[in-house]
Amino acid sequence: RDSNGHTFGGFSSEKWRMSARGYYGTPECFVFSSHCAEAEIDSEESPASTTRQPLSFYSAAPQPGTVLLWGDAQTFSLDSALTLTDDFRSGLSAPCASFDSPALMPGGPEFVVRSFECWELGQPYDTPYLAVDGA
């Protein structure tokens, strides 16, 4: 969520890794946005009086050879759709051909991060599955 209350993000089907030259990603990658600002969500007005846009998803459709994902010690990016910098304190979003997406939040390409969540789904890559007997 940015400092204006807009919620947006992305999903990578591959493990993030340092690669300033980038790597290609897969069509399962996507970015999303909800342009409903926090003030609208927290409003006590009836739902009929508040216009709310649905959550928008944009799936990756990179052309062959297109670098989709990249990162280094200060930045990671889902092409130009979503880039986080400055130790996850700021970023930018711009229209992106690889995701066929507009900028993910209104009001300009740059944003300040208010809250950030990162999840890993599935079994960790570097850790074998361990069965534990409860005794």
Buried (B, 14 or more C-beta within 10 A) or exposed (E): BBEBBBBBBBBBEBEEEEEEEBBBBEEEBBBBBBBBBBEBEEBEEEEEEEEEEEEBEBBBEBEEEBBBBBBEEEBBBBBBBBBBBEEBEBBBBBEBEBBEBBBBBEEEBBBEBBEEEEEEEEEEEEEEEEEEEEE
